[in-house]
Amino acid sequence: MTMARLTIYKDSNMNSTAVSNRFIDEYMEGANEAQLKVYLYLLRMLGANQATSVSDLADKFNHTEREIIRSLKYWEKQQLLTLDYDAQGIPVGIHFKDLETGSVMDTKRASTSQSLAMFMEPAGESLGQTAEDHTVSPYAKPAYTTDQLREFKGRSETAQLLFIAESYIGRPLTPAEMKSILFFTDALHFSEDLIDHLIAYCVDRGKKDFKYMEKVAVNWAENGVTTPGQARKFATKYDKNVYTIMNALGKHNAPTVKEAEYITRWTCQYGFDMDIILEACERTVMATDRHRLEYAESILSSWLQENVHHKADIHKIDELYHRKKNAAKPASNNKFNQFSQNSYDFDELEKELLRN
């Protein structure tokens, strides 16, 4: 007897969260445990139109708030989402990207166009804020409508601004990038000269991303920068950390674009304080005369994986390394072996760097 085909049904009200196959195929393998937990849980919140916060995520998954922020920035770097920040640089809003269409996800099933940014609560008291302190930053970027963008493009002075921006970028601007220009003029009240200097400043540093430009612009606005001259003075002061790190590595020249990228990664992407970076620089200088930025990158990236937040964390890692190394060695009365050895096999690391 021929068996009839089975028809499979599922309840329409099934309580589930959809994950893109593209995410599983292309992005899941490269992410660590914390990053995966954060992304999947945010998808859950997105589907339920529920609010969350950095502190809630940290409590739920037993991670530090810095680890949660690093995970959010990781997914932003992968271009799966974009973040909105408050005046203290804390993420307070998230816009998910639909991996199948390339568009920004709509978090409401109705006809509204609000994103998860409307449902992401500030980090709260655990980061030094009170419940009454959840105010919108005066420098927050508004959610400009299509009509507002159309009105902006119709202004007589806008054509010159867009021409300047396109000349630096080397291509026509997207509507989202035009909204960034509108943000500089409308919310930050930047002059045409200051916008010109802003874009040139970022492009000279190898940054053509308008999200990066917005962060620089907000930083200038918060510090009272209103002219290109003030911006140049402020940049000199801001870049002191760069030269401090360069000097700590024994380099006394102005950083190249590649060198600046390393330093920006350590301070911004990795989120390390200067004392940790300088500790890595000191160990690097003691170990090698060549490839110092690469050495320091190897040290700092390993500390990032070890969740280093303070210098005390580094000492714990060193002690654990020494205990394991000593346990693996046969007993010896040689007093030389009593000295602490460095936690990194720099000779082997240098060979690896030279092979690449």
C-alpha positions as CSV (number, residue, x, y, z in Angstrom):
1,M,0.0,0.0,0.0
2,T,1.4,3.4,-1.0
3,M,1.7,5.7,2.0
4,A,0.2,9.2,1.5
5,R,2.5,12.2,1.6
6,L,2.7,14.0,4.9
7,T,1.8,17.7,5.1
8,I,3.8,19.5,7.8
9,Y,2.2,22.5,9.5
10,K,3.3,24.9,12.2
11,D,1.3,27.1,14.5
12,S,1.3,30.7,13.3
13,N,1.7,31.9,16.9
14,M,4.8,29.8,17.5
15,N,7.0,31.5,20.0
16,S,10.3,31.6,18.1
17,T,13.1,33.9,16.9
18,A,14.1,33.8,13.2
19,V,17.9,33.7,12.5
20,S,19.1,34.4,8.9
21,N,20.8,31.5,7.2
22,R,23.4,33.9,6.0
23,F,24.3,34.8,9.6
24,I,24.8,31.1,10.3
25,D,26.8,30.4,7.2
26,E,29.0,33.6,7.1
27,Y,29.1,35.2,10.5
28,M,28.6,32.7,13.3
29,E,31.9,30.9,12.9
30,G,34.1,34.0,13.5
31,A,32.2,35.2,16.6
32,N,33.0,34.3,20.2
33,E,30.6,33.1,22.8
34,A,29.7,36.6,24.2
35,Q,29.2,38.1,20.7
36,L,26.8,35.3,19.7
37,K,24.8,35.5,22.9
38,V,24.5,39.3,22.5
39,Y,23.4,39.1,18.9
40,L,20.9,36.3,19.3
41,Y,19.4,37.9,22.4
42,L,19.0,41.2,20.6
43,L,17.2,39.5,17.8
44,R,14.9,38.1,20.5
45,M,14.2,41.6,21.8
46,L,13.8,42.9,18.3
47,G,11.1,40.4,17.5
48,A,9.3,41.1,20.7
49,N,9.6,44.9,20.5
50,Q,11.0,44.8,24.0
51,A,13.6,47.2,25.6
52,T,17.0,46.1,27.0
53,S,20.2,47.7,28.2
54,V,23.9,47.2,28.4
55,S,23.6,46.4,32.1
56,D,20.7,44.0,31.6
57,L,22.7,42.1,29.0
58,A,25.7,42.0,31.3
59,D,23.6,40.6,34.2
60,K,21.8,38.1,32.0
61,F,24.9,36.5,30.5
62,N,27.3,37.1,33.5
63,H,29.6,39.3,31.4
64,T,31.0,42.7,32.2
65,E,29.4,45.8,30.6
66,R,32.7,46.4,28.7
67,E,32.4,42.9,27.2
68,I,28.8,43.7,26.1
69,I,29.9,46.9,24.5
70,R,32.8,45.2,22.8
71,S,30.4,42.6,21.4
72,L,28.0,45.3,20.1
73,K,31.0,47.1,18.4
74,Y,32.1,43.8,16.9
75,W,28.7,43.4,15.2
76,E,28.8,47.0,14.1
77,K,32.2,46.4,12.5
78,Q,30.7,43.3,10.8
79,Q,28.1,45.7,9.4
80,L,25.2,43.7,10.8
81,L,24.0,46.6,12.9
82,T,24.7,50.3,13.6
83,L,24.8,51.9,17.1
84,D,23.6,55.2,18.5
85,Y,25.7,56.6,21.3
86,D,25.0,59.0,24.1
87,A,27.2,61.9,25.1
88,Q,29.4,59.5,27.2
89,G,29.9,57.2,24.2
90,I,27.6,54.5,25.7
91,P,25.4,52.6,23.1
92,V,21.8,53.6,23.6
93,G,20.3,52.5,20.3
94,I,20.6,49.7,17.8
95,H,19.6,49.5,14.1
96,F,19.7,46.0,12.8
97,K,20.5,45.2,9.2
98,D,18.3,42.7,7.3
99,L,20.9,40.3,6.0
100,E,18.6,39.1,3.2
101,T,17.7,42.5,1.8
102,G,20.6,44.7,3.0
103,S,18.1,47.2,4.5
104,V,17.6,48.3,8.1
105,M,15.1,46.1,9.9
106,D,11.8,47.6,10.9
107,T,11.1,46.5,14.5
108,K,7.3,47.1,14.4
109,R,4.9,44.9,12.4
110,A,2.6,47.9,11.8
111,S,3.1,50.8,9.5
112,T,5.6,52.6,11.8
113,S,9.3,52.9,11.0
114,Q,10.8,52.9,14.5
115,S,13.9,50.9,15.0
116,L,15.3,49.1,18.0
117,A,17.0,52.5,18.8
118,M,13.6,53.5,20.2
119,F,13.5,50.5,22.6
120,M,17.1,50.4,23.7
121,E,17.4,51.7,27.2
122,P,20.4,53.7,28.5
123,A,22.9,51.7,30.6
124,G,21.6,53.2,33.8
125,E,22.9,53.5,37.3
126,S,25.6,50.8,36.9
127,L,27.5,53.3,34.7
128,G,27.1,56.2,37.0
129,Q,23.7,57.4,35.8
130,T,20.5,57.8,37.7
131,A,17.1,56.9,36.5
132,E,16.3,60.6,36.1
133,D,19.4,61.1,34.0
134,H,18.1,59.3,30.9
135,T,17.8,62.4,28.8
136,V,18.5,62.7,25.1
137,S,21.9,64.2,24.3
138,P,21.7,67.7,22.7
139,Y,24.1,66.3,20.1
140,A,22.1,63.2,19.2
141,K,21.4,62.7,15.5
142,P,17.7,63.1,14.7
143,A,15.8,60.6,12.6
144,Y,15.5,62.7,9.5
145,T,12.6,62.0,7.2
146,T,12.6,61.8,3.4
147,D,10.8,65.2,3.3
148,Q,13.4,66.8,5.5
149,L,16.2,65.5,3.3
150,R,14.4,66.7,0.2
151,E,14.0,70.2,1.7
152,F,17.7,70.2,2.7
153,K,18.8,69.3,-0.8
154,G,16.7,72.1,-2.2
155,R,18.6,74.8,-0.3
156,S,20.9,77.0,-2.4
157,E,24.0,76.4,-0.2
158,T,23.5,72.6,0.0
159,A,24.8,71.9,-3.5
160,Q,28.2,73.3,-2.6
161,L,28.4,71.2,0.6
162,L,27.5,68.0,-1.2
163,F,30.0,68.8,-4.0
164,I,32.8,69.3,-1.3
165,A,31.9,66.0,0.4
166,E,31.7,64.0,-2.9
167,S,35.1,65.5,-4.0
168,Y,36.7,64.1,-0.8
169,I,34.9,60.7,-0.9
170,G,35.3,60.3,-4.7
171,R,31.8,59.2,-5.4
172,P,28.1,60.4,-5.1
173,L,26.7,60.4,-1.6
174,T,24.0,58.0,-0.5
175,P,20.8,59.4,1.1
176,A,22.1,58.3,4.5
177,E,25.4,60.2,4.0
178,M,23.4,63.3,2.9
179,K,21.6,63.0,6.2
180,S,24.9,63.1,8.0
181,I,25.7,66.4,6.2
182,L,22.2,67.7,7.3
183,F,23.1,66.6,10.9
184,F,26.3,68.7,10.8
185,T,24.4,71.8,9.7
186,D,21.0,71.4,11.3
187,A,21.8,69.9,14.8
188,L,25.5,70.7,15.3
189,H,25.3,74.1,13.5
190,F,28.7,73.6,11.7
191,S,29.7,76.2,9.1
192,E,30.5,75.1,5.6
193,D,34.2,75.7,6.3
194,L,34.1,73.5,9.4
195,I,32.3,70.7,7.5
196,D,34.9,71.0,4.8
197,H,37.7,70.6,7.4
198,L,35.9,67.8,9.2
199,I,35.6,65.7,6.1
200,A,39.2,66.4,5.0
201,Y,40.4,65.6,8.6
202,C,38.7,62.2,8.5
203,V,39.7,61.3,4.9
204,D,43.3,62.2,5.6
205,R,43.2,59.5,8.4
206,G,41.8,56.9,6.0
207,K,38.3,57.2,7.3
208,K,35.6,57.8,4.7
209,D,32.8,56.3,6.8
210,F,30.2,58.9,7.7
211,K,29.5,57.2,11.0
212,Y,33.1,57.9,12.0
213,M,32.7,61.5,10.8
214,E,29.6,61.9,13.0
215,K,31.5,60.7,16.1
216,V,34.3,63.2,15.4
217,A,31.8,65.9,14.8
218,V,29.9,65.3,18.0
219,N,33.2,65.2,19.9
220,W,34.1,68.6,18.4
221,A,30.6,70.0,19.3
222,E,30.9,68.8,22.9
223,N,34.2,70.5,23.2
224,G,33.1,73.8,21.8
225,V,34.8,73.6,18.4
226,T,33.2,76.0,16.0
227,T,36.0,76.9,13.5
228,P,38.7,75.0,11.6
229,G,41.4,76.7,13.6
230,Q,39.8,75.4,16.9
231,A,39.5,72.0,15.3
232,R,43.2,71.9,14.5
233,K,44.2,72.9,18.0
234,F,41.8,70.3,19.5
235,A,43.1,67.6,17.2
236,T,46.6,68.3,18.3
237,K,45.6,67.9,21.9
238,Y,43.5,64.8,21.1
239,D,46.4,63.2,19.2
240,K,48.8,63.4,22.3
241,N,47.8,59.8,23.2
242,V,48.9,58.7,19.7
243,Y,52.3,60.3,20.1
244,T,52.6,59.0,23.7
245,I,52.1,55.4,22.4
246,M,54.5,56.0,19.4
247,N,57.2,57.3,21.8
248,A,56.6,54.3,24.1
249,L,57.4,52.0,21.1
250,G,60.6,54.0,20.4
251,K,59.1,55.7,17.4
252,H,59.5,59.5,17.2
253,N,58.0,60.1,13.8
254,A,54.5,61.1,12.9
255,P,52.4,57.9,12.6
256,T,51.7,56.5,9.2
257,V,48.1,55.6,8.3
258,K,48.8,52.0,9.1
259,E,50.4,52.9,12.5
260,A,47.5,55.1,13.4
261,E,45.1,52.3,12.5
262,Y,46.8,50.0,15.1
263,I,46.6,52.7,17.8
264,T,43.0,53.5,17.0
265,R,42.2,49.8,17.2
266,W,43.7,49.6,20.7
267,T,42.1,52.7,22.1
268,C,38.7,52.6,20.4
269,Q,37.9,49.1,19.2
270,Y,39.6,47.2,22.0
271,G,38.8,49.9,24.5
272,F,42.0,49.6,26.5
273,D,43.1,52.3,28.9
274,M,46.5,53.9,28.4
275,D,48.2,52.1,31.2
276,I,47.4,48.7,29.6
277,I,48.6,49.9,26.2
278,L,51.8,51.3,27.7
279,E,52.4,48.0,29.5
280,A,52.2,46.2,26.2
281,C,54.5,48.8,24.6
282,E,57.1,48.3,27.4
283,R,57.1,44.5,27.0
284,T,57.4,45.0,23.2
285,V,60.4,47.3,23.5
286,M,62.1,44.9,25.9
287,A,61.6,42.0,23.4
288,T,62.4,43.3,19.9
289,D,63.7,46.1,17.8
290,R,61.6,45.2,14.8
291,H,57.9,44.9,14.0
292,R,57.0,46.6,17.3
293,L,53.5,47.6,16.4
294,E,52.8,44.0,15.3
295,Y,54.3,42.7,18.6
296,A,52.1,45.1,20.6
297,E,49.1,44.1,18.6
298,S,49.7,40.4,19.3
299,I,50.0,41.2,23.0
300,L,46.9,43.4,23.2
301,S,44.7,41.1,21.1
302,S,45.6,38.2,23.4
303,W,44.7,40.4,26.4
304,L,41.4,41.2,24.7
305,Q,40.7,37.5,24.4
306,E,41.6,37.0,28.1
307,N,39.2,39.8,29.1
308,V,41.9,42.1,30.5
309,H,40.4,45.3,32.0
310,H,43.0,46.3,34.5
311,K,46.8,45.8,35.0
312,A,46.0,43.4,37.9
313,D,44.3,41.1,35.3
314,I,47.7,41.0,33.4
315,H,49.5,40.0,36.5
316,K,47.0,37.1,37.1
317,I,47.6,35.9,33.5
318,D,51.4,36.0,34.0
319,E,51.2,34.1,37.2
320,L,49.0,31.4,35.7
321,Y,51.4,31.1,32.8
322,H,54.4,30.7,35.1
323,R,52.6,28.1,37.2
324,K,51.7,26.0,34.1
325,K,55.2,26.4,32.7
326,N,56.9,25.4,36.0
327,A,54.6,22.5,36.4
328,A,55.5,21.2,33.0
329,K,59.3,21.4,33.8
330,P,61.3,18.8,35.7
331,A,62.5,20.0,39.1
332,S,65.8,21.8,39.0
333,N,68.1,23.4,41.6
334,N,69.3,25.9,39.1
335,K,68.6,29.3,40.6
336,F,68.3,30.8,37.1
337,N,65.1,29.0,36.8
338,Q,63.7,30.8,39.8
339,F,63.5,34.1,37.8
340,S,60.1,35.0,36.4
341,Q,60.0,34.5,32.6
342,N,58.0,36.6,30.2
343,S,54.5,35.4,29.4
344,Y,55.2,35.5,25.6
345,D,57.6,33.6,23.4
346,F,58.9,36.6,21.6
347,D,61.5,34.7,19.5
348,E,58.8,32.4,18.1
349,L,56.5,35.4,17.6
350,E,59.1,37.3,15.7
351,K,59.7,34.3,13.4
352,E,56.0,34.1,12.7
353,L,55.9,37.9,11.9
354,L,58.8,37.6,9.5
355,R,57.1,34.7,7.7
356,N,53.9,36.8,7.1
